[in-house]
Amino acid sequence: MGDRHLTATGPSERNPRRRGGHRTRTGPGRHTATDAATTQSPGRRRARRRTPTPGTLLWLASGAAALLLSLGVSGTLSDWTSAVLGNSTNSAATATAVVLQETGPASQGTPVCRSSDGAQSTVNSYTCTTVNKYGGTASPLSPGNSRTVDVTFKNIGGANATSFQLAPGSCTQSPTAGSGTPAAANVCTNGDLTVAVSCSPGTTYAGGSAWADLVYAAAAPPGATKTHTATAGDLDVGASWTCRFTVALAAGAGIADQGVTVTQPLTWTLSQ
């Protein structure tokens, strides 16, 4: 009887327990079991701990998220070791230009040339060899005969033009004047071969609305440069105009004019 221990008894033998938070005694020097919290084993105490409810877990998760958000906004968890600034709108534009298109007559197969064609397109300049404004050599002129060639131009660029210029080059002939038998006449200058030039707005030539500042009366192949200044948008983007060439051999042309081929380059310039 030297060691004390608590034993579990049946209901009739069980000592009174603490009620209402008070410890009771059964006799001198002898104690009953204290309240359940002091007599239960550690494992049993853990088993009686309260399990968090779903509502409690949700509240805790919300609180943690709010804390992380607060730290991110305040910079406590942010990275200050780099700074990034993006520019999403960076642009540039190229200027618009005039581009000249030339369309020859149906009798020549309706050829089309543009200033932007070929290897010289970087400078907007092109030499067209398929449009013959004097009509060519397939049907030579006889004294008293003439031919008419209409050529249509158009501004196909992105800018309006302010002027349109014709600069005739030097007239040359083959055979050269004075060569052969009889000696060939100088057809480029003697006036037996005449060239007339006139231009009007639109895709069809109309003599009644011809430009007064770009016209060559019938005479020896021209040498002077002439310029038309834009009027009422007639050289604007998409505008067309037609130039008529009339080449004639005088009825009284001498025999020295026979068998001569005349050639003359013509340069057209459309400017902003």
C-alpha positions in Angstrom: 0.0 0.0 0.0 3.0 2.3 -0.2 2.3 3.4 -3.9 -0.8 5.3 -4.8 -2.7 4.9 -8.1 -6.0 5.7 -9.5 -8.3 3.0 -10.6 -11.3 3.1 -12.7 -14.3 1.7 -10.9 -17.9 1.0 -11.7 -20.6 3.6 -11.2 -21.3 2.5 -7.6 -17.7 2.7 -6.6 -16.7 5.9 -8.4 -15.5 8.6 -6.2 -17.2 11.9 -6.5 -15.6 14.2 -9.1 -15.2 17.9 -9.2 -18.4 19.6 -10.1 -18.8 23.1 -11.1 -15.0 23.5 -11.2 -14.3 22.5 -7.5 -12.1 19.7 -6.3 -13.7 17.3 -3.6 -12.1 15.1 -1.0 -13.4 11.7 0.3 -11.4 11.6 3.4 -8.2 12.7 5.0 -5.2 12.4 2.8 -7.1 11.0 -0.1 -8.1 12.8 -3.2 -10.5 11.9 -5.9 -9.7 12.4 -9.6 -9.4 16.0 -10.6 -11.3 17.5 -13.5 -11.0 15.7 -16.8 -8.5 18.1 -18.3 -5.9 17.2 -15.5 -6.4 13.5 -15.5 -6.6 12.7 -19.3 -3.5 11.4 -21.1 -1.7 13.7 -23.6 -3.0 11.6 -26.5 -6.5 12.0 -25.3 -6.1 15.7 -24.9 -5.0 16.0 -28.5 -8.0 14.0 -29.6 -10.3 16.5 -27.9 -8.9 19.6 -29.5 -11.3 21.5 -31.7 -11.1 20.9 -35.4 -11.3 24.1 -37.5 -14.5 24.5 -39.4 -14.6 25.2 -43.2 -15.7 28.7 -42.4 -12.7 29.2 -40.2 -10.3 27.9 -42.9 -11.9 30.2 -45.5 -11.4 33.2 -43.2 -7.7 32.3 -42.6 -7.1 31.9 -46.3 -8.7 35.2 -47.1 -6.6 36.9 -44.4 -3.4 35.4 -45.8 -4.2 36.5 -49.3 -5.0 40.0 -48.2 -1.6 40.1 -46.4 0.3 39.0 -49.5 -1.5 41.6 -51.6 -0.7 44.3 -49.1 2.9 43.3 -49.1 3.1 43.3 -52.9 1.5 46.7 -53.2 3.7 48.2 -50.5 6.8 46.8 -52.1 7.9 44.6 -49.2 8.0 41.6 -51.5 8.6 43.4 -54.8 11.8 43.3 -56.9 13.7 46.6 -57.0 16.7 45.3 -58.8 15.5 46.2 -62.3 13.3 48.8 -63.9 11.3 48.1 -67.1 9.6 50.7 -69.3 8.0 49.7 -72.6 7.2 51.8 -75.6 4.5 50.2 -77.7 3.9 52.9 -80.2 7.0 53.7 -82.4 6.2 54.6 -86.0 7.4 56.5 -89.0 6.0 57.4 -92.4 7.4 58.0 -95.8 6.5 61.0 -98.0 4.2 60.6 -101.0 5.4 61.1 -104.5 4.1 61.7 -108.0 4.4 58.7 -110.4 3.9 59.2 -114.2 2.2 56.6 -116.3 2.1 56.7 -120.1 -0.2 54.6 -122.3 0.4 54.3 -126.0 -2.1 53.9 -128.8 -3.9 50.7 -129.7 -2.1 50.7 -133.0 1.1 50.1 -131.1 -0.4 47.4 -128.8 -1.4 49.8 -126.1 2.0 49.8 -124.4 2.2 51.1 -120.8 5.3 52.7 -119.2 5.8 54.2 -115.7 8.4 56.4 -114.2 8.7 53.8 -111.4 9.6 50.9 -113.8 12.9 49.3 -114.3 16.2 49.5 -112.6 15.9 53.3 -112.3 12.9 53.0 -110.1 14.9 54.3 -107.1 15.0 57.7 -108.7 11.5 57.5 -110.2 12.9 57.8 -113.8 12.5 55.4 -116.7 13.2 55.5 -120.4 10.3 54.0 -122.4 11.1 52.4 -125.7 7.6 50.9 -126.5 5.6 54.1 -127.2 6.5 55.9 -130.4 4.9 59.3 -130.5 5.9 60.0 -134.1 4.3 56.8 -135.4 7.4 54.7 -136.3 8.9 53.6 -139.6 6.6 50.7 -140.5 4.5 53.1 -142.7 6.8 55.8 -144.2 5.2 59.2 -145.0 4.7 60.2 -148.5 4.5 63.9 -149.5 1.2 65.3 -148.4 0.6 62.5 -145.8 0.3 62.8 -142.0 -0.4 60.6 -139.0 -1.8 61.2 -135.6 -0.8 59.5 -132.4 -2.6 60.0 -129.1 -0.8 59.2 -125.8 -2.5 59.3 -122.4 -0.7 60.2 -119.2 -1.8 59.6 -115.6 -0.6 60.6 -112.2 -0.6 57.2 -110.4 1.4 58.4 -107.4 0.3 59.4 -103.9 0.9 63.2 -104.3 -0.7 65.9 -106.4 1.4 67.5 -109.1 1.8 71.2 -109.8 3.4 71.0 -113.3 3.9 68.8 -116.4 6.8 69.5 -118.7 7.9 68.4 -122.2 11.6 68.7 -123.0 12.4 67.7 -126.6 15.9 66.3 -127.2 18.0 66.9 -130.3 16.6 65.7 -133.6 18.9 63.4 -135.6 18.5 61.7 -138.9 19.9 58.8 -141.0 21.5 59.2 -143.5 23.1 62.4 -142.3 22.4 65.5 -144.1 24.5 65.9 -147.3 25.4 62.2 -147.6 24.4 59.9 -150.4 23.2 60.5 -153.9 21.3 62.6 -154.2 22.6 64.3 -151.1 20.1 63.9 -148.2 18.3 67.0 -147.1 18.3 68.1 -143.4 14.8 67.0 -142.7 15.2 67.9 -139.0 15.4 71.6 -139.9 14.2 72.3 -143.4 10.5 72.3 -142.4 9.3 69.7 -144.8 8.7 67.3 -141.9 6.5 69.0 -139.3 5.4 68.0 -135.8 2.5 69.5 -133.8 1.8 68.7 -130.1 -1.2 69.6 -128.0 -2.6 68.2 -124.7 -6.0 68.3 -123.0 -7.5 66.9 -119.7 -9.0 63.4 -119.8 -8.4 60.1 -121.4 -9.5 61.3 -124.8 -8.0 64.3 -126.6 -10.3 67.3 -127.0 -9.0 70.2 -129.0 -11.5 72.6 -127.5 -10.1 72.2 -124.0 -6.4 71.9 -125.0 -3.8 73.5 -122.6 -2.6 76.8 -123.9 0.8 76.6 -122.1 1.9 73.3 -123.6 1.3 73.4 -127.3 3.6 73.2 -130.3 2.3 74.4 -133.6 3.1 72.4 -136.7 6.8 73.1 -137.5 10.1 71.3 -137.7 10.6 68.9 -134.8 10.5 71.1 -131.6 13.5 72.1 -129.5 12.0 74.4 -126.8 10.9 73.1 -123.4 7.3 73.8 -122.4 5.5 73.4 -119.1 1.8 73.1 -118.1 0.9 74.5 -114.7 -1.8 72.5 -112.9 -5.2 74.0 -113.2 -8.4 72.9 -111.3 -6.7 69.7 -110.1 -5.9 68.4 -113.7 -2.6 66.9 -112.4 -3.9 65.6 -109.1 -3.6 62.0 -108.0 -5.6 59.8 -110.4 -5.9 62.6 -113.0 -5.4 61.7 -116.7 -4.6 63.9 -119.7 -4.0 63.1 -123.4 -1.4 64.6 -125.7 -1.8 64.4 -129.5 1.1 64.3 -131.9 0.6 65.1 -135.6 3.5 64.4 -137.9 3.3 65.4 -141.6 5.4 65.5 -144.7 4.8 68.6 -146.8 3.1 68.0 -150.2 6.0 69.9 -151.8 8.8 68.0 -150.1 11.8 67.6 -152.4 13.4 64.4 -153.6 16.3 65.0 -151.2 13.9 64.2 -148.4 13.4 60.6 -149.6 14.6 57.7 -147.5 15.4 59.7 -144.4 14.6 58.4 -140.9 14.2 61.1 -138.2 14.6 60.4 -134.5 14.0 62.6 -131.5 13.9 61.8 -127.8 11.2 63.4 -125.7 11.3 63.7 -121.9 8.2 64.3 -119.8 8.5 65.5 -116.2 5.6 65.5 -113.7 6.5 67.6 -110.6 5.0 68.2 -107.2 
